[in-house]
Amino acid sequence: MNCDGCHGGGGTGWAGPSLVDGRWRYGGSDGALFQSIYYGRPRGMPAYGGIMSPGAIWKVIAYIQAQPVPATVPTQSWIAEPAQKSH
């Protein structure tokens, strides 16, 4: 309910990063996810430690870890364009 506002439906990413593409800025272990949810992270991830019980946070982590990686993940690829020759 709170996650999809930033992480998009199905956790595939929106204003916040994808939760299902296997790439984690702060680590994807259960403990790292708990730290991110409980204490929050810079640049937008609020702390839910005072809002959700630790048990509820662990249930969210189990849900995130159980999600399949989608066939297409909406992420950007930054490929440099070849330099144009000037005549």
SULKAGI-V13747 format. One record per residue. N is the residue number from 1. SS is DSSP state (H for helix, E for strand, - for the rest). NEAR is the number of other C-alpha atoms within 10 Angstrom. Layout:
n | ss | near
N | SS | NEAR
N | SS | NEAR
This chain:
n | ss | near
1 | - | 5
2 | - | 7
3 | - | 14
4 | H | 15
5 | H | 13
6 | H | 17
7 | H | 18
8 | - | 16
9 | H | 13
10 | H | 15
11 | H | 21
12 | - | 21
13 | - | 20
14 | - | 15
15 | - | 11
16 | - | 17
17 | - | 18
18 | - | 21
19 | - | 20
20 | - | 20
21 | - | 19
22 | - | 11
23 | - | 11
24 | - | 14
25 | - | 7
26 | - | 11
27 | - | 13
28 | - | 16
29 | - | 12
30 | H | 14
31 | H | 12
32 | H | 15
33 | H | 21
34 | H | 19
35 | H | 18
36 | H | 20
37 | H | 21
38 | H | 20
39 | H | 15
40 | - | 16
41 | E | 13
42 | - | 9
43 | - | 7
44 | - | 10
45 | E | 15
46 | - | 13
47 | - | 16
48 | - | 18
49 | - | 17
50 | - | 9
51 | - | 10
52 | - | 13
53 | - | 12
54 | H | 15
55 | H | 9
56 | H | 12
57 | H | 19
58 | H | 17
59 | H | 12
60 | H | 16
61 | H | 19
62 | H | 12
63 | H | 10
64 | H | 16
65 | H | 17
66 | H | 10
67 | - | 13
68 | - | 11
69 | - | 14
70 | - | 12
71 | - | 7
72 | - | 8
73 | - | 12
74 | - | 13
75 | - | 12
76 | - | 6
77 | - | 6
78 | - | 6
79 | - | 6
80 | - | 6
81 | - | 6
82 | - | 6
83 | - | 6
84 | - | 6
85 | - | 5
86 | - | 4
87 | - | 3
